[in-house]
Amino acid sequence: MNLSTLTEKRQILAFGDSLTWGATTNGRGRHPFEYRWTSVVEEQLPEVRVIAEGLPGRTTCFDDHSSVADRNGARILPTLLSSHWPLDLVAIMLGSNDLKPHLCGKILGARIGIERLVEIVQTYPYGDGAEIPKILIMSPPPFGPTAGGDQRPVGGRDIAESERFAATYREVAEQHACAFFDTAAIAKAADVDGVHLDAANTRAIGLAVAPVIAELLTLSP
């Protein structure tokens, strides 16, 4: 192998929850690697390496002591930036767990959390003159009714609040000079639990967001 001919791939940190981790529609398993949206982006963009940092249950900035893992995104993000820099792009898709009634339950909380995450990325003291990475805010798909029972999404989450994800996150992106992608235009929550996505919808996000990322990073078509 001629090392002199190798080019460094563009580095993307995909920071999310179970939708980035690739959880199945019942939230208990994981879609095969090739269906996860992060994997699809790498498949579509050979010049890119995606660091998939999805943790089921992760919030933007709220503590959830029901898990052994630290689900507070604002607390763990600086560590991940330190571990993975230099980065060209940080893609953030969080908020679905903020809308759990026992944690926050309101879109306002998710908005405040997303703004805090953007602030962390934009103000982190990257070393050796590394540039601040670009930020792509991805609004999660809104929740939907389930097929049985009282038809409410798992955990009693509010569908109406989740339908405000796109407009709210778009506004945050505009105010903080970030890029924005609305996954609701591509993906729909399955009626198994009203929150998670089937394999086809998970893969569809990757196919749709790849051209957006390519444009952000000015990659050749």
C-alpha positions in Angstrom: 0.0 0.0 0.0 1.3 3.4 -1.0 0.5 5.6 2.1 1.4 8.7 0.2 -1.6 8.3 -2.0 -4.1 8.0 0.8 -6.4 10.9 1.6 -7.9 11.6 5.0 -11.6 11.1 5.1 -13.9 13.8 6.4 -15.0 13.1 9.9 -18.6 13.3 11.1 -19.8 12.9 14.6 -23.4 11.6 14.6 -24.7 12.5 18.0 -28.1 11.0 18.8 -30.3 8.5 20.7 -31.9 5.2 19.7 -32.8 6.5 16.3 -29.1 6.9 15.6 -28.2 3.7 17.4 -30.6 1.9 15.1 -33.2 0.6 17.5 -36.0 -1.6 16.1 -39.6 -0.7 16.3 -40.1 -2.4 19.7 -37.0 -0.6 21.0 -35.4 -3.8 22.2 -33.2 -4.8 19.3 -31.0 -3.2 16.7 -31.3 -2.9 12.9 -28.6 -4.6 10.9 -25.6 -2.3 10.3 -26.4 -1.7 6.6 -29.8 -0.2 7.5 -28.7 2.3 10.1 -28.7 5.9 8.7 -25.1 6.5 9.8 -23.9 3.5 7.9 -25.9 4.5 4.8 -24.2 7.9 4.8 -20.8 6.2 4.7 -22.0 3.9 2.0 -23.2 6.9 -0.1 -20.2 9.1 0.6 -16.9 7.2 0.4 -15.0 10.3 1.4 -16.7 10.4 4.8 -16.2 8.5 8.0 -19.2 8.6 10.4 -18.6 8.2 14.1 -21.9 6.8 15.2 -22.6 8.0 18.8 -26.1 6.9 19.3 -27.3 6.0 22.8 -30.8 4.7 23.5 -32.6 7.1 25.9 -30.2 10.0 25.4 -31.6 13.4 26.0 -30.3 16.8 25.0 -29.6 18.0 28.5 -31.8 16.2 31.0 -30.7 13.6 33.6 -32.3 10.2 33.5 -31.3 8.1 36.5 -33.3 5.1 35.4 -30.4 3.9 33.3 -26.9 2.8 34.2 -25.6 4.9 31.3 -25.3 8.7 31.5 -28.0 9.8 29.1 -27.4 13.6 29.5 -26.2 14.7 26.1 -24.9 18.0 27.3 -22.7 16.4 29.9 -21.1 13.8 27.6 -20.7 15.8 24.4 -17.5 17.7 25.5 -15.9 14.3 26.2 -16.8 13.0 22.7 -15.5 16.2 21.0 -12.3 15.7 22.9 -12.1 12.0 21.8 -12.9 12.5 18.2 -11.5 15.9 17.0 -10.7 17.1 14.5 -14.2 16.9 13.1 -15.7 18.4 10.0 -19.3 18.1 11.0 -21.4 17.3 14.0 -24.9 16.0 13.2 -27.3 16.2 16.1 -30.6 14.3 16.2 -32.0 14.4 19.8 -35.1 15.4 21.6 -37.4 12.4 21.4 -36.5 11.4 24.9 -36.8 15.0 26.2 -40.5 14.6 25.5 -40.9 11.8 28.0 -43.3 13.2 30.6 -41.2 12.4 33.6 -38.1 14.1 32.1 -39.5 17.3 30.5 -42.4 16.5 28.2 -42.4 19.8 26.3 -40.8 21.0 23.1 -39.4 24.1 24.9 -37.1 21.8 26.9 -35.9 20.1 23.7 -35.2 23.5 22.2 -33.2 24.7 25.1 -31.3 21.5 25.1 -30.5 21.7 21.4 -29.3 25.3 21.8 -27.0 24.2 24.6 -25.5 21.4 22.5 -24.9 23.9 19.6 -23.2 26.2 22.1 -20.9 23.4 23.3 -19.8 22.5 19.8 -19.2 26.1 18.8 -17.3 27.1 21.9 -15.3 24.0 22.6 -11.5 24.7 22.8 -10.3 22.5 20.0 -6.6 22.0 20.0 -3.8 22.8 17.5 -5.8 25.3 15.6 -8.5 22.9 14.6 -11.5 24.6 13.0 -14.9 24.5 14.6 -16.9 21.8 12.9 -20.1 22.6 11.0 -23.3 21.6 12.7 -26.3 19.8 11.2 -29.4 19.9 13.3 -31.7 17.0 12.4 -35.3 17.1 13.8 -36.5 13.7 14.8 -39.6 12.2 13.2 -42.8 13.1 15.2 -44.4 10.4 17.2 -47.4 8.5 16.0 -50.3 6.5 17.4 -49.8 2.8 18.3 -51.9 0.1 16.9 -53.4 -1.1 20.2 -54.2 0.0 23.7 -54.8 3.7 24.2 -52.8 4.3 21.0 -50.4 6.7 22.8 -46.7 6.4 22.0 -44.5 4.5 24.4 -44.0 6.3 27.7 -47.0 8.4 27.3 -45.3 10.9 25.0 -47.3 13.7 23.4 -47.7 13.5 19.6 -48.7 17.2 19.3 -45.5 18.3 21.1 -43.4 16.1 18.8 -45.1 17.6 15.7 -43.4 20.9 16.7 -39.9 19.4 16.3 -39.3 20.6 12.7 -40.4 24.2 13.1 -38.6 24.6 16.4 -35.3 23.1 15.3 -35.3 25.0 12.0 -35.6 28.2 14.0 -32.7 27.2 16.2 -30.6 26.4 13.2 -31.3 29.7 11.6 -30.5 31.6 14.7 -27.2 29.8 15.3 -25.9 29.5 11.7 -26.4 25.8 11.6 -27.7 23.5 8.8 -31.0 21.9 9.2 -32.6 18.6 8.0 -36.2 17.6 8.7 -36.4 13.8 9.0 -40.3 14.0 9.0 -40.2 14.6 5.3 -38.6 11.2 4.9 -39.4 8.9 7.8 -42.4 8.0 9.9 -42.6 6.3 13.3 -43.9 2.7 13.2 -47.2 2.0 15.0 -45.5 -0.7 17.2 -44.5 1.9 19.8 -45.1 5.2 18.0 -41.5 6.4 18.4 -39.0 4.1 16.7 -38.5 3.4 13.0 -38.5 0.3 10.9 -35.5 -0.6 8.9 -36.7 1.0 5.7 -37.4 4.3 7.3 -34.1 4.2 9.2 -32.2 3.6 5.9 -34.3 6.3 4.1 -32.9 9.0 6.5 -29.4 8.1 5.5 -30.2 8.2 1.8 -31.8 11.6 2.1 -29.3 13.2 4.4 -26.2 12.1 2.5 -26.6 14.7 -0.3 -27.1 17.4 2.4 -23.9 16.4 4.1 -22.1 16.2 0.7 -23.1 19.8 0.0 -22.1 21.0 3.5 -18.7 19.5 3.2 -18.4 20.5 -0.5 -17.7 16.9 -1.6 -17.6 16.1 -5.2 -20.8 14.5 -6.6 
